Amino acid sequence: LSRIPPPGPEALRHADYLIADANVPIDVLSKSASLAVECGCRVLFEPTSVAKAAAAGRDRSFVSNLTYAFPNADELMAMADGWTDTEEDVEYARGERDRRTVRRAAAVLLRRMR
């Protein structure tokens, strides 16, 4: 997967959307998203795991090019704060997380997105 190149502008000029998941390296995702936006595409993202969501969240350039993201609650928290929780953090959050916490994380992420 580390050899997957970003799509070229010739392909993106004819597309409305770039749909990506986090199974490719973040540098490829970031380049692809940036190029897609330059070509007028909307960028949709599925993080696929908490660790990959955290890596994506740390790349501010990538996040700023997202139009839509589809994380679950754990991935959302990781994308919003940019780090992977320990097992203790996850257990605590599952017991303490309420709608307000999820809304705050969503607001943080949305402010960073397009």
N, C-alpha and C positions, 0 to 999 in steps of 0.2 A: 504493500500500500504506500510505502514511502516514495515510490516512483511515479505515482499518479500525478500528472501535470494538471494545472488549472485549465479550464476550458478556454479556448481562444476567443478573441473578440468577434471573429466571423460567425461563430456558433451563437454567441450571446446576443448579437444584434438582432437576431430573428426570434429570440425567446422573450416571453413575458416574465418567467420565473426561473430562478436557479434554486433547485431543491437539493439540500445537502444534509448529510448526517455527519457525526463526529468520528467516523471510522477511517478518516484520512487525516494526515498530520495537520495540525492547526495552522502552520504556515501556508499550506496549500489551500485550506479553507479561507484564510484571511485574504490571500491573493485572489482567489476565485470570487469571493464576495465583493471585494473592491472593484474588480473588473466588471462584474455583473451590474453593479450600481452605475458605473461609468457608462455602460451600454444601455441603461434604462430598465434593467430587470429588477423585480422584487426578489428578495432573498428570504427563503424559508429554511429553518434549521431545526433538526431533531438531534438533541445531544447524545442519546443512546446510553449514557451511564453518568453516574455522579462524578467520577474522576474526569471524564471527558468534558462534562459540563463546566467543571471548575477551570479546566485549561482554557476552554472557550471564553469563560467569564473574565479571565485574566488578560485576554487579548482585546483591549479596548477598541482597537481599530476594527477588528472583526465584528464585535458586538454593535458598533456604531453603524455598520452596514446591513444589519438584520432588519427585515420588514416584519417577519413573523418568527416566533420560536414556539416549540411545542414540548417543553420540559414537563416531567411529572414534578410533584412537590419537592422531592429531595434534589432533583436536578436544578429546579428553580432556585433553591436556596444556594446551591453551589455556584450557579451562574451569577447570582446577585453579589455574593461575597468573594468569589474567586478562589475559594479553597475547599478542600475535601475534608469533611468532618471525620473525627475519630468515631469509633464505635460508641463510646460514651456520649459524644455529642449527638449522634443519631438517636440513641435511646432516649436521651433527655428531650430532644426536639419532638420525638413522636409522642412523648407524654405531655409536653408543654405547648406544643405548637397549636396555635389557634388561627382563626381566619385572619386576625389582624397581622400576625407574623407573616403569613403567606402574602397578604395584600401588600405589606411593606416591601417584601422581597420582589414582588412583581412590579411595584412602583419604581424601585431602584433599577431593575433591569430595563423596564420600558423607557426610563429617562435616558438610558445609554443607547437605546436602539433608534432607528430612523423614525 
